[in-house]
């Protein structure tokens, strides 16, 4: 089953339901230039999720910092 959600900006996020590619994002013109940074943030979030599931708290702290850096880097000029 696929689930699609449209953001107010115009980006469309679709849950594909596959393990290999769980999300597909169609970027709006505003965010089109940020797609690489957004993809990195999504990968970092997946790594954070995995470290939480493994209950590896040292790794979780490290991955959390990486997610935070990836998200804040998008807003810098």
C-alpha positions as CSV (number, residue, x, y, z in Angstrom):
1,X,0.0,0.0,0.0
2,X,1.3,3.4,-0.9
3,X,0.8,6.5,1.0
4,X,1.3,9.9,-0.5
5,X,1.5,13.3,1.3
6,X,1.8,16.7,-0.3
7,X,3.6,19.4,1.7
8,X,2.4,23.0,1.8
9,X,5.5,24.0,-0.2
10,X,4.6,21.6,-3.0
11,X,7.0,18.7,-2.3
12,X,5.3,15.3,-2.5
13,X,6.4,12.5,-0.2
14,X,5.3,8.9,-1.1
15,X,5.8,5.9,1.1
16,X,6.8,3.2,-1.4
17,X,6.5,0.3,1.1
18,X,9.8,-1.2,0.0
19,X,12.7,-1.8,2.3
20,X,15.3,-0.7,-0.3
21,X,13.5,2.7,-1.0
22,X,11.0,3.4,1.7
23,X,10.4,7.0,0.7
24,X,10.2,8.8,-2.7
25,X,10.3,12.6,-2.7
26,X,9.3,14.7,-5.6
27,X,10.7,18.1,-4.8
28,X,9.0,21.4,-5.4
29,X,10.9,24.2,-7.3
30,X,11.8,25.9,-3.9
31,X,13.5,22.8,-2.5
32,X,14.8,21.3,-5.8
33,X,18.3,22.6,-5.1
34,X,18.3,21.1,-1.6
35,X,17.5,17.5,-2.6
36,X,21.1,16.3,-1.9
37,X,21.2,17.8,1.6
38,X,17.7,16.4,2.3
39,X,18.8,12.9,1.1
40,X,21.8,13.0,3.4
41,X,19.6,14.0,6.3
42,X,17.2,11.1,5.6
43,X,20.2,8.6,5.5
44,X,21.5,10.0,8.8
45,X,18.0,9.7,10.4
46,X,17.8,6.0,9.3
47,X,21.2,5.4,10.8
48,X,20.0,7.1,14.0
49,X,16.9,4.8,14.0
50,X,19.1,1.7,13.7
51,X,21.4,2.7,16.5
52,X,18.3,3.3,18.8
53,X,16.9,-0.1,17.8
54,X,20.2,-1.7,18.7
55,X,20.2,0.3,22.0
56,X,23.7,1.4,21.4
57,X,23.6,4.7,23.2
58,X,27.1,5.8,22.3
59,X,26.3,5.3,18.6
60,X,22.9,6.9,19.1
61,X,24.5,10.1,20.5
62,X,26.9,10.2,17.6
63,X,24.2,9.6,15.0
64,X,22.0,12.2,16.7
65,X,24.7,14.8,16.3
66,X,25.1,13.9,12.6
67,X,21.4,14.3,12.0
68,X,21.4,17.7,13.8
69,X,24.4,18.9,11.7
70,X,22.8,17.7,8.5
71,X,19.5,19.5,9.3
72,X,21.1,22.8,10.4
73,X,23.5,22.8,7.5
74,X,20.6,23.1,5.1
75,X,19.6,26.5,6.5
76,X,23.1,28.0,6.2
77,X,23.9,30.2,3.1
